[in-house]
């Protein structure tokens, strides 16, 4: 395979999926590439058989998500930004359907044609409506092949575009009036959608569409040790994807995790507006590792603070005052955090 920046889940974990298929003796739902038990093992890990853990969170949530996808309703994963909703969606799709590229990215500009079908206008004008002139959407292809389709950030789509899914999900049929035909979904078809809680109110889903989904809330990781393990594994994977190897400073990662956990639990006027997600922590540690690798310097607390500033502040300058308050009230009292205090003071307390 030609080198790419990011492999899809079914490409990255092809060997594990092959192993699971060879070992899988459990009952498979119609149209599924693996049994429900094997899908769970793929996502939650099975160290005894060389299957890595890919989702660090509530295993019971994974089981409920798998069960949801066996039924008539779709699966809606909601949560704060950076809680691995998209990753979980991709992993489920890779394991159940064998590939995860049937994807619609929801935006304010998403159209009905992107969800249903469109036309090759050159062929349409020369020969009229025909199957040859029809351009299939990911939903169309998923129905035709009996696969899962992913719809990211569904609440970013206008409500009238969201509601195009209602008949598709309830009737499992896509009508093409121009050709006088209807495509009926094959076994295995279903929809996984994601939505950020911070987007609530942007384009709220209609009650009719909500009834077509089972909702699962993907929480922020509360276990600091688990979050540290996830951050280190994700950064090491990113480095390996780029053909690099570099040791990570475990104490520095632990420091960042503790800072994030304390800031997440700040309340009232001192609560940061920035998203303190595990994904943001991965970005910070990855940036520190790259700085250390290419400048040939050890990872340092000063680097960590610099990357925190660039990642967290963004367009929210009021967060600087809140970080300064955290430094002055919490960090100043910790003798072992002097480097963090000194580096943070230069950025946030001037």
WOTA-V627878 format. One record per backbone hydrogen bond with DSSP energy under -0.5 kcal/mol. NH is the residue of the N-H (numbers start at 0). CO is the residue of the C=O. Records with the same first field share a line. If there is no record, write none. Layout:
NH->CO, CO
This chain:
10->7
11->7
12->8
13->10
16->12
17->13
18->14
19->15
20->16
21->17
22->18
23->19
31->28
32->95
35->26
38->34
39->35
40->36
41->37
42->38
43->39
44->40
45->50
48->45
49->46
50->45
51->49
53->42
54->42
55->53
56->54
58->56
61->57
62->58
63->59
64->60
65->61
66->62
67->63
68->64
69->65, 66
70->66, 67
73->211
74->190
75->213
76->74, 192
77->75, 215
78->194
82->79
87->83
88->84
89->85
90->86
91->87
92->88
93->89
94->90
95->91
96->92
97->92, 93
98->92
102->100
103->149
105->103, 151
109->106
114->110, 111
115->111
117->134
119->132
120->118
123->119
124->120
125->121
126->122
127->123
133->129, 130
134->117
135->133
136->115
140->136
141->137
142->138
143->139
144->140
145->141
146->141
148->189
149->101
150->191
151->103
153->193
155->152
156->153
160->157
161->157
162->158
163->160
164->161
165->162
166->162
167->163
168->164
169->165
170->166
171->166, 167
172->166
173->182
174->172
175->180
176->174
178->175
179->175
180->175
182->173
183->181
184->171
185->142
188->185
189->146
191->148
192->74, 190
193->150
194->76
196->78
198->195
199->196
201->198
202->198
209->205
210->206
211->208
212->209
213->73
214->212
215->75
217->77, 215
218->216
223->221
226->222
227->223
228->224
229->225
230->226
231->227
232->228
233->229
234->230
235->231
236->232
237->233
238->234
239->235
240->236
241->237, 238
242->239
243->238
249->247
252->248
253->249
254->250
255->251
256->252
257->253
258->254
259->255
260->256
261->257
262->258
263->259
264->260
265->262
269->266
270->267
275->273
276->274
277->81
278->81
280->276
281->277
282->278
283->279
284->280
285->281
286->282
287->283
288->284
289->285
290->286
291->287
292->288
293->289
294->290
295->291
296->291
303->299
304->300
305->301
306->302
307->303
308->304
309->305
310->306
311->307
312->308
313->308
315->312
318->315
319->316
320->316
321->317
322->318
323->319
324->320
325->321
326->322
327->323
328->324
329->325
330->325
331->326
332->329
333->330
334->332
336->333
337->334
340->336
341->337
342->338
343->339
344->340
345->341
346->342, 343
347->343
348->344
